């Protein structure tokens, strides 16, 4: 039965590793905020540059590109309405960026618990057998306890890297969100200043 808990722990570790690799690829800074798009947004100083910016955004699909395209589509709206629409769209992009982090959070919580349950079950089985047969060899008892504690150790060894990855990716997403917000706010400010000019 203890092997069943070890099996669950191995599956949990595979899921954790898979999501760490997937998020590492998906949350690359250049993929979420492509330098070409950032440069094009900064270079967009007048209405003639809007077409160039749209082309750059379409050729570099990313969270930032989708937000800038949405802002451009709504430039005919009042500034406040455009900002509200952009915030709604930004929330959807944040959900996409955070996808998978909840799985890492679950792995962080469940791996030590599975290890602990495996250890407790192993201890119960060991002491039940000892109650029936007595203690024939103290070294066998020590070896049995050491084997049982492997579940707890394995659970912790799975949870710790997943916790580190979860914290790292959360902080990275927050930094990306702040950067996208700054870029979009500055873009809208410049565009509406141009519109308001006589």
Secondary structure, 3 states (H helix, E strand, C coil): CHHHHHHHHHHHHHHHHHHHHHHHHHCCHHHHCCHHHHHHHHHCCCCCHHHHHHHHHHHCCCHHHHHHHHHHHCCCCCHHHHHHHHHHHHHHHHHHHHCCHHHHHHHHHHHHHHHHHHHHHHHHHHHHHHHHHCCCCHHHHHHHHHHHHHHHHHHHHHHHHHHHHHHHHHHHHHHHHHHHHHHHHHHHHHHHHHHHCC
